[in-house]
Amino acid sequence: MPFVRIQLKSGRTPEQKAVIAKEIIDAMDKHDFATRDSIKVIFEDMLPENFITDADLSEK
């Protein structure tokens, strides 16, 4: 049973997540990587203050 974990800044809608999850599941199924019913897509939303890039550091 594959787990696909996606970490991202919070702010995406449930509809956006569903579209991406479907694309991932479709691709894994198409390439016989796993059966559709065994794939789990997990979204981990991060608050903006918990996500820092080099550009964020340069601005301070």
Buried (B, 14 or more C-beta within 10 A) or exposed (E): EEEBEBEBEEEBEEEEBEEBBEEBBEEBBEEEEBEEEEBEBEBEEEEEEEEEEEEEEEEE
